[in-house]
């Protein structure tokens, strides 16, 4: 069964940028192309900018990047 879910574009970008760090050659090139980056330095710079623009914790506003899983009540799962 294909998992019916929703994914944050920001989290997906960050995950792919991290994956690019762990690959090389053709695999890295494909990931960088998907991200629209010419090289790994561009991916690093954009991931850093994405993180910084979304991270605010100034006492008035708190906005932190994080992961979450939202489950449909009709989907069976095992709580761990």
PDB file as gemmi writes it, atoms N, CA and C in Angstrom:
CRYST1    1.000    1.000    1.000  90.00  90.00  90.00 P 1                      
ATOM      1  N   UNK A   1       0.845  -1.184   0.000  1.00  0.00           N  
ATOM      2  CA  UNK A   1       0.000   0.000   0.000  1.00  0.00           C  
ATOM      3  C   UNK A   1       0.884   1.238   0.000  1.00  0.00           C  
ATOM      4  N   UNK A   2       0.608   2.150  -0.868  1.00  0.00           N  
ATOM      5  CA  UNK A   2       1.321   3.413  -0.901  1.00  0.00           C  
ATOM      6  C   UNK A   2       0.847   4.266   0.262  1.00  0.00           C  
ATOM      7  N   UNK A   3       1.778   4.832   0.999  1.00  0.00           N  
ATOM      8  CA  UNK A   3       1.434   5.638   2.168  1.00  0.00           C  
ATOM      9  C   UNK A   3       0.831   6.955   1.724  1.00  0.00           C  
ATOM     10  N   UNK A   4      -0.414   7.219   2.100  1.00  0.00           N  
ATOM     11  CA  UNK A   4      -1.009   8.510   1.765  1.00  0.00           C  
ATOM     12  C   UNK A   4      -0.556   9.552   2.783  1.00  0.00           C  
ATOM     13  N   UNK A   5       0.248  10.495   2.354  1.00  0.00           N  
ATOM     14  CA  UNK A   5       0.763  11.446   3.329  1.00  0.00           C  
ATOM     15  C   UNK A   5       1.002  12.811   2.727  1.00  0.00           C  
ATOM     16  N   UNK A   6       1.439  13.695   3.579  1.00  0.00           N  
ATOM     17  CA  UNK A   6       1.747  15.059   3.200  1.00  0.00           C  
ATOM     18  C   UNK A   6       3.175  15.319   3.645  1.00  0.00           C  
ATOM     19  N   UNK A   7       3.919  16.031   2.834  1.00  0.00           N  
ATOM     20  CA  UNK A   7       5.312  16.308   3.168  1.00  0.00           C  
ATOM     21  C   UNK A   7       5.580  17.803   3.027  1.00  0.00           C  
ATOM     22  N   UNK A   8       6.245  18.365   4.000  1.00  0.00           N  
ATOM     23  CA  UNK A   8       6.617  19.773   3.969  1.00  0.00           C  
ATOM     24  C   UNK A   8       7.704  19.993   2.924  1.00  0.00           C  
ATOM     25  N   UNK A   9       7.523  20.945   2.012  1.00  0.00           N  
ATOM     26  CA  UNK A   9       8.575  21.234   1.032  1.00  0.00           C  
ATOM     27  C   UNK A   9       9.896  21.647   1.692  1.00  0.00           C  
ATOM     28  N   UNK A  10       9.832  22.375   2.788  1.00  0.00           N  
ATOM     29  CA  UNK A  10      11.062  22.788   3.474  1.00  0.00           C  
ATOM     30  C   UNK A  10      11.792  21.574   4.027  1.00  0.00           C  
ATOM     31  N   UNK A  11      11.067  20.653   4.660  1.00  0.00           N  
ATOM     32  CA  UNK A  11      11.707  19.457   5.202  1.00  0.00           C  
ATOM     33  C   UNK A  11      12.247  18.563   4.097  1.00  0.00           C  
ATOM     34  N   UNK A  12      11.517  18.468   2.986  1.00  0.00           N  
ATOM     35  CA  UNK A  12      11.986  17.672   1.861  1.00  0.00           C  
ATOM     36  C   UNK A  12      13.270  18.264   1.296  1.00  0.00           C  
ATOM     37  N   UNK A  13      13.322  19.577   1.150  1.00  0.00           N  
ATOM     38  CA  UNK A  13      14.529  20.229   0.646  1.00  0.00           C  
ATOM     39  C   UNK A  13      15.712  19.960   1.578  1.00  0.00           C  
ATOM     40  N   UNK A  14      15.480  20.111   2.871  1.00  0.00           N  
ATOM     41  CA  UNK A  14      16.560  19.877   3.837  1.00  0.00           C  
ATOM     42  C   UNK A  14      17.042  18.432   3.791  1.00  0.00           C  
ATOM     43  N   UNK A  15      16.121  17.490   3.700  1.00  0.00           N  
ATOM     44  CA  UNK A  15      16.501  16.071   3.642  1.00  0.00           C  
ATOM     45  C   UNK A  15      17.314  15.778   2.388  1.00  0.00           C  
ATOM     46  N   UNK A  16      16.899  16.329   1.257  1.00  0.00           N  
ATOM     47  CA  UNK A  16      17.641  16.103   0.019  1.00  0.00           C  
ATOM     48  C   UNK A  16      19.011  16.778   0.061  1.00  0.00           C  
ATOM     49  N   UNK A  17      19.098  17.949   0.647  1.00  0.00           N  
ATOM     50  CA  UNK A  17      20.388  18.625   0.777  1.00  0.00           C  
ATOM     51  C   UNK A  17      21.333  17.806   1.653  1.00  0.00           C  
ATOM     52  N   UNK A  18      20.806  17.214   2.731  1.00  0.00           N  
ATOM     53  CA  UNK A  18      21.635  16.354   3.581  1.00  0.00           C  
ATOM     54  C   UNK A  18      22.044  15.087   2.841  1.00  0.00           C  
ATOM     55  N   UNK A  19      21.127  14.530   2.055  1.00  0.00           N  
ATOM     56  CA  UNK A  19      21.445  13.340   1.275  1.00  0.00           C  
ATOM     57  C   UNK A  19      22.537  13.641   0.258  1.00  0.00           C  
ATOM     58  N   UNK A  20      22.507  14.819  -0.338  1.00  0.00           N  
ATOM     59  CA  UNK A  20      23.545  15.209  -1.294  1.00  0.00           C  
ATOM     60  C   UNK A  20      24.923  15.207  -0.640  1.00  0.00           C  
ATOM     61  N   UNK A  21      24.981  15.548   0.644  1.00  0.00           N  
ATOM     62  CA  UNK A  21      26.254  15.540   1.369  1.00  0.00           C  
ATOM     63  C   UNK A  21      26.827  14.122   1.506  1.00  0.00           C  
ATOM     64  N   UNK A  22      25.957  13.129   1.492  1.00  0.00           N  
ATOM     65  CA  UNK A  22      26.382  11.746   1.713  1.00  0.00           C  
ATOM     66  C   UNK A  22      26.651  10.981   0.426  1.00  0.00           C  
ATOM     67  N   UNK A  23      26.417  11.621  -0.715  1.00  0.00           N  
ATOM     68  CA  UNK A  23      26.590  10.952  -1.997  1.00  0.00           C  
ATOM     69  C   UNK A  23      27.694  11.643  -2.790  1.00  0.00           C  
ATOM     70  N   UNK A  24      28.043  11.030  -3.899  1.00  0.00           N  
ATOM     71  CA  UNK A  24      28.974  11.676  -4.818  1.00  0.00           C  
ATOM     72  C   UNK A  24      28.658  11.210  -6.231  1.00  0.00           C  
ATOM     73  N   UNK A  25      29.400  11.698  -7.155  1.00  0.00           N  
ATOM     74  CA  UNK A  25      29.240  11.274  -8.536  1.00  0.00           C  
ATOM     75  C   UNK A  25      27.871  11.571  -9.111  1.00  0.00           C  
ATOM     76  N   UNK A  26      27.353  10.616  -9.880  1.00  0.00           N  
ATOM     77  CA  UNK A  26      26.082  10.786 -10.579  1.00  0.00           C  
ATOM     78  C   UNK A  26      24.915  10.975  -9.619  1.00  0.00           C  
ATOM     79  N   UNK A  27      24.921  10.242  -8.497  1.00  0.00           N  
ATOM     80  CA  UNK A  27      23.844  10.374  -7.513  1.00  0.00           C  
ATOM     81  C   UNK A  27      23.757  11.780  -6.953  1.00  0.00           C  
ATOM     82  N   UNK A  28      24.904  12.335  -6.586  1.00  0.00           N  
ATOM     83  CA  UNK A  28      24.928  13.710  -6.075  1.00  0.00           C  
ATOM     84  C   UNK A  28      24.467  14.675  -7.161  1.00  0.00           C  
ATOM     85  N   UNK A  29      24.928  14.464  -8.368  1.00  0.00           N  
ATOM     86  CA  UNK A  29      24.538  15.334  -9.475  1.00  0.00           C  
ATOM     87  C   UNK A  29      23.034  15.341  -9.697  1.00  0.00           C  
ATOM     88  N   UNK A  30      22.409  14.177  -9.596  1.00  0.00           N  
ATOM     89  CA  UNK A  30      20.960  14.093  -9.776  1.00  0.00           C  
ATOM     90  C   UNK A  30      20.218  14.816  -8.661  1.00  0.00           C  
ATOM     91  N   UNK A  31      20.684  14.664  -7.442  1.00  0.00           N  
ATOM     92  CA  UNK A  31      20.042  15.349  -6.307  1.00  0.00           C  
ATOM     93  C   UNK A  31      20.201  16.857  -6.450  1.00  0.00           C  
ATOM     94  N   UNK A  32      21.405  17.300  -6.799  1.00  0.00           N  
ATOM     95  CA  UNK A  32      21.645  18.733  -6.965  1.00  0.00           C  
ATOM     96  C   UNK A  32      20.792  19.299  -8.090  1.00  0.00           C  
ATOM     97  N   UNK A  33      20.630  18.540  -9.160  1.00  0.00           N  
ATOM     98  CA  UNK A  33      19.769  18.995 -10.255  1.00  0.00           C  
ATOM     99  C   UNK A  33      18.325  19.130  -9.780  1.00  0.00           C  
ATOM    100  N   UNK A  34      17.864  18.152  -9.001  1.00  0.00           N  
ATOM    101  CA  UNK A  34      16.509  18.211  -8.450  1.00  0.00           C  
ATOM    102  C   UNK A  34      16.324  19.434  -7.561  1.00  0.00           C  
ATOM    103  N   UNK A  35      17.359  19.772  -6.795  1.00  0.00           N  
ATOM    104  CA  UNK A  35      17.303  20.933  -5.912  1.00  0.00           C  
ATOM    105  C   UNK A  35      17.506  22.249  -6.659  1.00  0.00           C  
ATOM    106  N   UNK A  36      17.914  22.171  -7.919  1.00  0.00           N  
ATOM    107  CA  UNK A  36      18.174  23.382  -8.689  1.00  0.00           C  
ATOM    108  C   UNK A  36      19.482  24.047  -8.328  1.00  0.00           C  
ATOM    109  N   UNK A  37      20.454  23.240  -7.890  1.00  0.00           N  
ATOM    110  CA  UNK A  37      21.756  23.762  -7.460  1.00  0.00           C  
ATOM    111  C   UNK A  37      22.849  23.330  -8.428  1.00  0.00           C  
ATOM    112  N   UNK A  38      23.781  24.228  -8.710  1.00  0.00           N  
ATOM    113  CA  UNK A  38      24.887  23.916  -9.604  1.00  0.00           C  
ATOM    114  C   UNK A  38      25.942  23.050  -8.942  1.00  0.00           C  
ATOM    115  N   UNK A  39      26.114  23.212  -7.625  1.00  0.00           N  
ATOM    116  CA  UNK A  39      27.149  22.459  -6.913  1.00  0.00           C  
ATOM    117  C   UNK A  39      26.744  22.305  -5.445  1.00  0.00           C  
ATOM    118  N   UNK A  40      27.543  21.534  -4.709  1.00  0.00           N  
ATOM    119  CA  UNK A  40      27.219  21.237  -3.312  1.00  0.00           C  
ATOM    120  C   UNK A  40      27.294  22.502  -2.447  1.00  0.00           C  
ATOM    121  N   UNK A  41      28.175  23.427  -2.801  1.00  0.00           N  
ATOM    122  CA  UNK A  41      28.268  24.673  -2.031  1.00  0.00           C  
ATOM    123  C   UNK A  41      26.984  25.490  -2.138  1.00  0.00           C  
ATOM    124  N   UNK A  42      26.370  25.498  -3.310  1.00  0.00           N  
ATOM    125  CA  UNK A  42      25.101  26.197  -3.485  1.00  0.00           C  
ATOM    126  C   UNK A  42      24.017  25.535  -2.649  1.00  0.00           C  
ATOM    127  N   UNK A  43      23.995  24.197  -2.638  1.00  0.00           N  
ATOM    128  CA  UNK A  43      23.017  23.468  -1.826  1.00  0.00           C  
ATOM    129  C   UNK A  43      23.203  23.778  -0.349  1.00  0.00           C  
ATOM    130  N   UNK A  44      24.454  23.824   0.098  1.00  0.00           N  
ATOM    131  CA  UNK A  44      24.737  24.153   1.503  1.00  0.00           C  
ATOM    132  C   UNK A  44      24.251  25.558   1.839  1.00  0.00           C  
ATOM    133  N   UNK A  45      24.535  26.494   0.969  1.00  0.00           N  
ATOM    134  CA  UNK A  45      24.150  27.890   1.195  1.00  0.00           C  
ATOM    135  C   UNK A  45      22.632  28.042   1.252  1.00  0.00           C  
ATOM    136  N   UNK A  46      21.934  27.382   0.318  1.00  0.00           N  
ATOM    137  CA  UNK A  46      20.471  27.481   0.294  1.00  0.00           C  
ATOM    138  C   UNK A  46      19.834  26.777   1.490  1.00  0.00           C  
ATOM    139  N   UNK A  47      20.376  25.630   1.875  1.00  0.00           N  
ATOM    140  CA  UNK A  47      19.839  24.921   3.049  1.00  0.00           C  
ATOM    141  C   UNK A  47      20.045  25.771   4.303  1.00  0.00           C  
ATOM    142  N   UNK A  48      21.200  26.405   4.410  1.00  0.00           N  
ATOM    143  CA  UNK A  48      21.481  27.281   5.544  1.00  0.00           C  
ATOM    144  C   UNK A  48      20.512  28.462   5.569  1.00  0.00           C  
ATOM    145  N   UNK A  49      20.274  29.059   4.404  1.00  0.00           N  
ATOM    146  CA  UNK A  49      19.343  30.189   4.324  1.00  0.00           C  
ATOM    147  C   UNK A  49      17.927  29.756   4.675  1.00  0.00           C  
ATOM    148  N   UNK A  50      17.519  28.576   4.182  1.00  0.00           N  
ATOM    149  CA  UNK A  50      16.186  28.053   4.489  1.00  0.00           C  
ATOM    150  C   UNK A  50      16.027  27.844   5.989  1.00  0.00           C  
ATOM    151  N   UNK A  51      17.039  27.272   6.614  1.00  0.00           N  
ATOM    152  CA  UNK A  51      17.002  27.053   8.065  1.00  0.00           C  
ATOM    153  C   UNK A  51      16.878  28.391   8.792  1.00  0.00           C  
ATOM    154  N   UNK A  52      17.742  29.343   8.439  1.00  0.00           N  
ATOM    155  CA  UNK A  52      17.769  30.624   9.158  1.00  0.00           C  
ATOM    156  C   UNK A  52      16.500  31.449   8.975  1.00  0.00           C  
ATOM    157  N   UNK A  53      15.891  31.396   7.801  1.00  0.00           N  
ATOM    158  CA  UNK A  53      14.676  32.177   7.576  1.00  0.00           C  
ATOM    159  C   UNK A  53      13.484  31.580   8.328  1.00  0.00           C  
ATOM    160  N   UNK A  54      13.551  30.301   8.662  1.00  0.00           N  
ATOM    161  CA  UNK A  54      12.447  29.643   9.355  1.00  0.00           C  
ATOM    162  C   UNK A  54      12.680  29.482  10.851  1.00  0.00           C  
ATOM    163  N   UNK A  55      13.864  29.816  11.347  1.00  0.00           N  
ATOM    164  CA  UNK A  55      14.179  29.650  12.759  1.00  0.00           C  
ATOM    165  C   UNK A  55      14.063  30.996  13.466  1.00  0.00           C  
ATOM    166  N   UNK A  56      13.090  31.097  14.355  1.00  0.00           N  
ATOM    167  CA  UNK A  56      12.917  32.300  15.162  1.00  0.00           C  
ATOM    168  C   UNK A  56      12.574  31.849  16.578  1.00  0.00           C  
ATOM    169  N   UNK A  57      13.307  32.338  17.542  1.00  0.00           N  
ATOM    170  CA  UNK A  57      13.001  32.090  18.953  1.00  0.00           C  
ATOM    171  C   UNK A  57      13.457  33.324  19.719  1.00  0.00           C  
ATOM    172  N   UNK A  58      12.639  34.379  19.635  1.00  0.00           N  
ATOM    173  CA  UNK A  58      13.041  35.663  20.195  1.00  0.00           C  
ATOM    174  C   UNK A  58      12.265  36.073  21.447  1.00  0.00           C  
ATOM    175  N   UNK A  59      11.561  35.128  22.056  1.00  0.00           N  
ATOM    176  CA  UNK A  59      10.796  35.443  23.249  1.00  0.00           C  
ATOM    177  C   UNK A  59       9.356  35.819  22.949  1.00  0.00           C  
ATOM    178  N   UNK A  60       9.105  36.334  21.765  1.00  0.00           N  
ATOM    179  CA  UNK A  60       7.747  36.662  21.349  1.00  0.00           C  
ATOM    180  C   UNK A  60       7.220  35.606  20.387  1.00  0.00           C  
ATOM    181  N   UNK A  61       8.061  35.232  19.443  1.00  0.00           N  
ATOM    182  CA  UNK A  61       7.693  34.248  18.426  1.00  0.00           C  
ATOM    183  C   UNK A  61       8.659  33.079  18.504  1.00  0.00           C  
ATOM    184  N   UNK A  62       8.126  31.879  18.431  1.00  0.00           N  
ATOM    185  CA  UNK A  62       8.947  30.681  18.341  1.00  0.00           C  
ATOM    186  C   UNK A  62       8.538  29.917  17.095  1.00  0.00           C  
ATOM    187  N   UNK A  63       9.451  29.795  16.151  1.00  0.00           N  
ATOM    188  CA  UNK A  63       9.231  29.035  14.927  1.00  0.00           C  
ATOM    189  C   UNK A  63      10.473  28.193  14.689  1.00  0.00           C  
ATOM    190  N   UNK A  64      10.354  26.900  14.914  1.00  0.00           N  
ATOM    191  CA  UNK A  64      11.484  25.990  14.794  1.00  0.00           C  
ATOM    192  C   UNK A  64      11.169  24.909  13.777  1.00  0.00           C  
ATOM    193  N   UNK A  65      12.137  24.592  12.919  1.00  0.00           N  
ATOM    194  CA  UNK A  65      11.944  23.482  11.996  1.00  0.00           C  
ATOM    195  C   UNK A  65      11.926  22.180  12.788  1.00  0.00           C  
ATOM    196  N   UNK A  66      11.030  21.304  12.432  1.00  0.00           N  
ATOM    197  CA  UNK A  66      10.909  20.027  13.125  1.00  0.00           C  
ATOM    198  C   UNK A  66      10.215  19.029  12.207  1.00  0.00           C  
ATOM    199  N   UNK A  67      10.163  17.805  12.634  1.00  0.00           N  
ATOM    200  CA  UNK A  67       9.465  16.759  11.895  1.00  0.00           C  
ATOM    201  C   UNK A  67       8.221  16.351  12.666  1.00  0.00           C  
ATOM    202  N   UNK A  68       7.244  15.870  11.949  1.00  0.00           N  
ATOM    203  CA  UNK A  68       6.047  15.361  12.604  1.00  0.00           C  
ATOM    204  C   UNK A  68       5.402  14.323  11.709  1.00  0.00           C  
ATOM    205  N   UNK A  69       4.615  13.485  12.330  1.00  0.00           N  
ATOM    206  CA  UNK A  69       3.835  12.492  11.605  1.00  0.00           C  
ATOM    207  C   UNK A  69       2.393  12.664  12.024  1.00  0.00           C  
ATOM    208  N   UNK A  70       1.505  12.810  11.066  1.00  0.00           N  
ATOM    209  CA  UNK A  70       0.082  12.954  11.322  1.00  0.00           C  
ATOM    210  C   UNK A  70      -0.586  11.721  10.755  1.00  0.00           C  
ATOM    211  N   UNK A  71      -1.353  11.038  11.567  1.00  0.00           N  
ATOM    212  CA  UNK A  71      -1.985   9.799  11.141  1.00  0.00           C  
ATOM    213  C   UNK A  71      -3.485   9.965  10.984  1.00  0.00           C  
ATOM    214  N   UNK A  72      -4.008   9.353   9.968  1.00  0.00           N  
ATOM    215  CA  UNK A  72      -5.438   9.306   9.729  1.00  0.00           C  
ATOM    216  C   UNK A  72      -6.036   8.266  10.667  1.00  0.00           C  
ATOM    217  N   UNK A  73      -7.155   8.571  11.286  1.00  0.00           N  
ATOM    218  CA  UNK A  73      -7.781   7.624  12.217  1.00  0.00           C  
ATOM    219  C   UNK A  73      -8.132   6.303  11.547  1.00  0.00           C  
ATOM    220  N   UNK A  74      -8.306   6.295  10.239  1.00  0.00           N  
ATOM    221  CA  UNK A  74      -8.646   5.076   9.511  1.00  0.00           C  
ATOM    222  C   UNK A  74      -7.450   4.217   9.146  1.00  0.00           C  
ATOM    223  N   UNK A  75      -6.235   4.649   9.495  1.00  0.00           N  
ATOM    224  CA  UNK A  75      -5.027   3.900   9.172  1.00  0.00           C  
ATOM    225  C   UNK A  75      -4.517   3.207  10.435  1.00  0.00           C  
ATOM    226  N   UNK A  76      -4.327   1.886  10.348  1.00  0.00           N  
ATOM    227  CA  UNK A  76      -3.799   1.134  11.482  1.00  0.00           C  
ATOM    228  C   UNK A  76      -2.301   1.393  11.636  1.00  0.00           C  
ATOM    229  N   UNK A  77      -1.845   1.507  12.874  1.00  0.00           N  
ATOM    230  CA  UNK A  77      -0.419   1.686  13.155  1.00  0.00           C  
ATOM    231  C   UNK A  77      -0.105   1.090  14.518  1.00  0.00           C  
ATOM    232  N   UNK A  78       1.174   0.798  14.717  1.00  0.00           N  
ATOM    233  CA  UNK A  78       1.648   0.266  15.987  1.00  0.00           C  
ATOM    234  C   UNK A  78       2.391   1.385  16.687  1.00  0.00           C  
ATOM    235  N   UNK A  79       1.921   1.759  17.864  1.00  0.00           N  
ATOM    236  CA  UNK A  79       2.579   2.815  18.623  1.00  0.00           C  
ATOM    237  C   UNK A  79       3.756   2.224  19.339  1.00  0.00           C  
ATOM    238  N   UNK A  80       4.929   2.847  19.186  1.00  0.00           N  
ATOM    239  CA  UNK A  80       6.159   2.304  19.784  1.00  0.00           C  
ATOM    240  C   UNK A  80       6.659   3.067  20.953  1.00  0.00           C  
TER     241      UNK A  80                                                      
END                                                                             
